[in-house]
Every structure is written in structure tokens, then in C-alpha cells.
Amino acid sequence: MTSQIILSVAGSDRPGLTQALADAVLAAGGNWLESHLSRLGGTYVGSVLVALDPENLPVLERHIRAVDATGLRVSIVPAGEDPATQGQPLWIELVGQDRPGIVREVTAVLANLGVNIEEFSTGTENSAWSGEMLFRMNALVIVPPRTSGEDVQSALEAISGEIMVDFTFTPPEG
């Protein structure tokens, strides 16, 4: 019987960290299923979903302690149940001049509509034309059955002028 756990990682970025995690997972007989790893603010951060026989958890913990000793903090937490998704997926892209509060405004609208965020990434970059800082957001959301994609689009477009951003809405392919 296997269970799923999540490795949550953060530490000084340097070559070999992902390999050290992969070595620890393999040494414990685990299977690396999914991950989101990146460099954020000069720090290596992320999460890894691992399938593992519960009896091998002490082995993984021992190997993770060796990775911890190299300056990477690793936490092990049990994965939750993955309930069936109810609703329609929708990709949302936002681009606008960077300013505080954009994420709060957008996520407040989504929460008020009961929309669940499945994936969420943001970043800033210099505008090619003006040189001003642009903010970009990409999100995969699940729109609940009682709400339509058009409802989400209308609600976000209603705040777009206020927060000075443009939205693009795309149903996922497939």
C-alpha cells in the first residue's frame, strides 16, 4: 500500500538540490509524482508530491535529514485527499502596471464567486515600450457549477479599470 506525502523545500539555491531530493526519494523507495520547484527571491523553493510505502517513511526522513544538513530545509507533510473536481476549468491571464494590491483584489473576486484556484503564478518584468514595471498573473481556476465563466469574466472586468489591468480568459484545451 502506498500513501502520498508532500516535501516542502526552501533554501539557498545552488546546483544539485533537485538531485539531492530525487536521491532521497529513490533511496526510500518512493516515486516522484509531481513537483513545483523554482528560484524565488534568490531562494530555491517548492514542493514535491511523492508516493511512498508508509513503512519507508523513516528511511525517507533519514535521507531528508542529510539534505537538510546541506542547507536546504525540507518538511514532510501528508498529502490530502484529491476530491473530484466539480466545475469548469478556466485559464485567466492578467497583465498590468505593477502596484500593491492586485493579487488581493483578484483573489477577493474569485473567492466571493466560490472559484477555486488550482494553479497560480505571478511575476514582474520591465515593459518593452515604457520601461515601467509590469505585473503578470496566470491562474488555472475551477468555476463552480452554480457560476459561469462569463460570471467570472464580468466580475474581474468590473475591477480591471480600478486596478488598471487587462484580462484574458481561455478555456483549457481538451
Rosetta blueprint (number, residue, H / E / L):
1 M L
2 T L
3 S E
4 Q E
5 I E
6 I E
7 L E
8 S E
9 V E
10 A E
11 G E
12 S E
13 D L
14 R L
15 P L
16 G L
17 L H
18 T H
19 Q H
20 A H
21 L H
22 A H
23 D H
24 A H
25 V H
26 L H
27 A H
28 A L
29 G L
30 G L
31 N E
32 W E
33 L E
34 E E
35 S E
36 H E
37 L E
38 S E
39 R E
40 L E
41 G L
42 G L
43 T E
44 Y E
45 V E
46 G E
47 S E
48 V E
49 L E
50 V E
51 A E
52 L E
53 D L
54 P H
55 E H
56 N H
57 L H
58 P H
59 V H
60 L H
61 E H
62 R H
63 H H
64 I H
65 R H
66 A H
67 V H
68 D H
69 A L
70 T L
71 G L
72 L E
73 R E
74 V E
75 S E
76 I E
77 V E
78 P E
79 A L
80 G L
81 E L
82 D L
83 P L
84 A L
85 T L
86 Q L
87 G L
88 Q E
89 P E
90 L E
91 W E
92 I E
93 E E
94 L E
95 V E
96 G E
97 Q E
98 D L
99 R L
100 P L
101 G L
102 I H
103 V H
104 R H
105 E H
106 V H
107 T H
108 A H
109 V H
110 L H
111 A H
112 N H
113 L L
114 G L
115 V L
116 N E
117 I E
118 E E
119 E E
120 F E
121 S E
122 T E
123 G E
124 T E
125 E E
126 N E
127 S L
128 A L
129 W L
130 S L
131 G L
132 E L
133 M E
134 L E
135 F E
136 R E
137 M E
138 N E
139 A E
140 L E
141 V E
142 I E
143 V E
144 P L
145 P L
146 R L
147 T L
148 S L
149 G H
150 E H
151 D H
152 V H
153 Q H
154 S H
155 A H
156 L H
157 E H
158 A H
159 I H
160 S H
161 G H
162 E H
163 I H
164 M L
165 V E
166 D E
167 F E
168 T E
169 F E
170 T E
171 P L
172 P L
173 E L
174 G L
